Protein backbone atom coordinates (compact mmCIF):
# COMPACT_ATOMS: atom_id res chain seq x y z
CA UNK A 1 0.00 0.00 0.00
CA UNK A 2 1.46 3.39 -0.91
CA UNK A 3 2.30 5.88 1.79
CA UNK A 4 -0.67 8.31 2.18
CA UNK A 5 1.67 11.03 3.51
CA UNK A 6 4.09 11.03 0.56
CA UNK A 7 2.94 14.29 -1.06
CA UNK A 8 2.89 16.38 2.13
CA UNK A 9 5.71 18.60 3.36
CA UNK A 10 5.02 17.90 7.04
CA UNK A 11 5.91 14.67 8.76
CA UNK A 12 3.27 12.02 9.44
CA UNK A 13 3.72 12.60 13.19
CA UNK A 14 2.72 16.26 12.86
CA UNK A 15 -0.31 15.37 10.75
CA UNK A 16 -1.42 12.68 13.18
CA UNK A 17 -0.87 14.96 16.18
CA UNK A 18 -2.90 17.81 14.72
CA UNK A 19 -5.79 15.57 13.65
CA UNK A 20 -5.90 13.72 16.96
CA UNK A 21 -5.79 16.99 18.94
CA UNK A 22 -8.78 18.24 16.98
CA UNK A 23 -10.74 15.00 17.27
CA UNK A 24 -9.89 13.95 20.83
CA UNK A 25 -10.24 17.27 22.66
CA UNK A 26 -12.97 19.94 22.37
CA UNK A 27 -10.73 22.36 20.49
CA UNK A 28 -11.47 24.57 17.52
CA UNK A 29 -9.25 24.52 14.45
CA UNK A 30 -7.69 27.82 15.47
CA UNK A 31 -6.94 26.49 18.96
CA UNK A 32 -5.17 23.49 17.43
CA UNK A 33 -3.24 25.92 15.24
CA UNK A 34 -2.22 27.93 18.33
CA UNK A 35 -1.16 24.81 20.27
CA UNK A 36 1.00 23.63 17.41
CA UNK A 37 2.48 27.11 16.97
CA UNK A 38 3.52 27.08 20.64
CA UNK A 39 5.38 23.84 19.91
CA UNK A 40 7.17 25.37 16.92
CA UNK A 41 4.93 23.99 14.17
CA UNK A 42 3.64 26.80 11.96
CA UNK A 43 0.57 25.65 10.03
CA UNK A 44 -2.78 27.23 9.14
CA UNK A 45 -6.08 26.15 10.67
CA UNK A 46 -7.32 25.34 7.15
CA UNK A 47 -4.45 22.86 6.84
CA UNK A 48 -5.68 21.11 9.98
CA UNK A 49 -9.20 21.00 8.50
CA UNK A 50 -7.85 19.54 5.25
CA UNK A 51 -5.85 16.90 7.12
CA UNK A 52 -8.86 16.07 9.27
CA UNK A 53 -11.03 15.52 6.18
CA UNK A 54 -8.33 13.53 4.42
CA UNK A 55 -6.86 11.39 7.22
CA UNK A 56 -9.59 11.38 9.87
CA UNK A 57 -11.43 8.32 8.51
CA UNK A 58 -8.17 6.39 8.17
CA UNK A 59 -7.16 7.16 11.76
CA UNK A 60 -10.65 6.19 12.98
CA UNK A 61 -10.35 2.87 11.14
CA UNK A 62 -7.02 2.15 12.81
CA UNK A 63 -8.50 2.91 16.23
CA UNK A 64 -11.50 0.65 15.53
CA UNK A 65 -9.19 -2.21 14.53
CA UNK A 66 -7.18 -1.90 17.76
CA UNK A 67 -10.18 -1.45 20.09
CA UNK A 68 -11.42 -5.09 20.24
CA UNK A 69 -7.89 -6.30 20.95
CA UNK A 70 -7.61 -3.85 23.83
CA UNK A 71 -10.94 -5.00 25.28
CA UNK A 72 -9.93 -8.65 25.07
CA UNK A 73 -6.66 -7.93 26.85
CA UNK A 74 -8.55 -6.52 29.87
CA UNK A 75 -10.39 -9.49 31.44
CA UNK A 76 -11.42 -7.64 34.61
CA UNK A 77 -14.52 -6.02 33.10
CA UNK A 78 -16.48 -9.28 33.35
CA UNK A 79 -15.92 -9.51 37.10
CA UNK A 80 -17.36 -6.09 37.91
CA UNK A 81 -20.95 -7.31 38.34
CA UNK A 82 -19.88 -10.12 40.65
CA UNK A 83 -17.83 -7.78 42.84
CA UNK A 84 -20.71 -5.32 43.16
CA UNK A 85 -23.13 -8.09 44.16
CA UNK A 86 -20.73 -9.44 46.77
CA UNK A 87 -20.15 -5.94 48.09
CA UNK A 88 -23.88 -5.28 48.40
CA UNK A 89 -24.52 -8.63 50.09
CA UNK A 90 -21.96 -7.78 52.76
CA UNK A 91 -23.69 -4.52 53.72
CA UNK A 92 -26.25 -4.47 56.49
CA UNK A 93 -29.86 -4.59 55.22
CA UNK A 94 -30.80 -1.17 56.63
CA UNK A 95 -27.90 0.51 54.85
CA UNK A 96 -28.46 -1.50 51.65
CA UNK A 97 -32.05 -0.23 51.36
CA UNK A 98 -30.80 3.35 51.09
CA UNK A 99 -28.57 2.64 48.07
CA UNK A 100 -29.20 2.50 44.34
CA UNK A 101 -27.00 0.93 41.71
CA UNK A 102 -27.09 3.23 38.68
CA UNK A 103 -24.73 3.16 35.72
CA UNK A 104 -22.25 0.89 37.53
CA UNK A 105 -21.89 3.47 40.31
CA UNK A 106 -23.04 3.17 43.89
CA UNK A 107 -25.24 6.11 44.84
CA UNK A 108 -26.14 6.64 48.49
CA UNK A 109 -29.46 8.33 49.16
CA UNK A 110 -29.36 10.59 52.19
C-alpha positions in Angstrom: 0.0 0.0 0.0 1.5 3.4 -0.9 2.3 5.9 1.8 -0.7 8.3 2.2 1.7 11.0 3.5 4.1 11.0 0.6 2.9 14.3 -1.1 2.9 16.4 2.1 5.7 18.6 3.4 5.0 17.9 7.0 5.9 14.7 8.8 3.3 12.0 9.4 3.7 12.6 13.2 2.7 16.3 12.9 -0.3 15.4 10.7 -1.4 12.7 13.2 -0.9 15.0 16.2 -2.9 17.8 14.7 -5.8 15.6 13.6 -5.9 13.7 17.0 -5.8 17.0 18.9 -8.8 18.2 17.0 -10.7 15.0 17.3 -9.9 14.0 20.8 -10.2 17.3 22.7 -13.0 19.9 22.4 -10.7 22.4 20.5 -11.5 24.6 17.5 -9.3 24.5 14.4 -7.7 27.8 15.5 -6.9 26.5 19.0 -5.2 23.5 17.4 -3.2 25.9 15.2 -2.2 27.9 18.3 -1.2 24.8 20.3 1.0 23.6 17.4 2.5 27.1 17.0 3.5 27.1 20.6 5.4 23.8 19.9 7.2 25.4 16.9 4.9 24.0 14.2 3.6 26.8 12.0 0.6 25.6 10.0 -2.8 27.2 9.1 -6.1 26.1 10.7 -7.3 25.3 7.2 -4.5 22.9 6.8 -5.7 21.1 10.0 -9.2 21.0 8.5 -7.9 19.5 5.2 -5.8 16.9 7.1 -8.9 16.1 9.3 -11.0 15.5 6.2 -8.3 13.5 4.4 -6.9 11.4 7.2 -9.6 11.4 9.9 -11.4 8.3 8.5 -8.2 6.4 8.2 -7.2 7.2 11.8 -10.6 6.2 13.0 -10.4 2.9 11.1 -7.0 2.2 12.8 -8.5 2.9 16.2 -11.5 0.6 15.5 -9.2 -2.2 14.5 -7.2 -1.9 17.8 -10.2 -1.4 20.1 -11.4 -5.1 20.2 -7.9 -6.3 21.0 -7.6 -3.8 23.8 -10.9 -5.0 25.3 -9.9 -8.7 25.1 -6.7 -7.9 26.8 -8.6 -6.5 29.9 -10.4 -9.5 31.4 -11.4 -7.6 34.6 -14.5 -6.0 33.1 -16.5 -9.3 33.4 -15.9 -9.5 37.1 -17.4 -6.1 37.9 -21.0 -7.3 38.3 -19.9 -10.1 40.6 -17.8 -7.8 42.8 -20.7 -5.3 43.2 -23.1 -8.1 44.2 -20.7 -9.4 46.8 -20.1 -5.9 48.1 -23.9 -5.3 48.4 -24.5 -8.6 50.1 -22.0 -7.8 52.8 -23.7 -4.5 53.7 -26.3 -4.5 56.5 -29.9 -4.6 55.2 -30.8 -1.2 56.6 -27.9 0.5 54.9 -28.5 -1.5 51.7 -32.1 -0.2 51.4 -30.8 3.3 51.1 -28.6 2.6 48.1 -29.2 2.5 44.3 -27.0 0.9 41.7 -27.1 3.2 38.7 -24.7 3.2 35.7 -22.2 0.9 37.5 -21.9 3.5 40.3 -23.0 3.2 43.9 -25.2 6.1 44.8 -26.1 6.6 48.5 -29.5 8.3 49.2 -29.4 10.6 52.2 
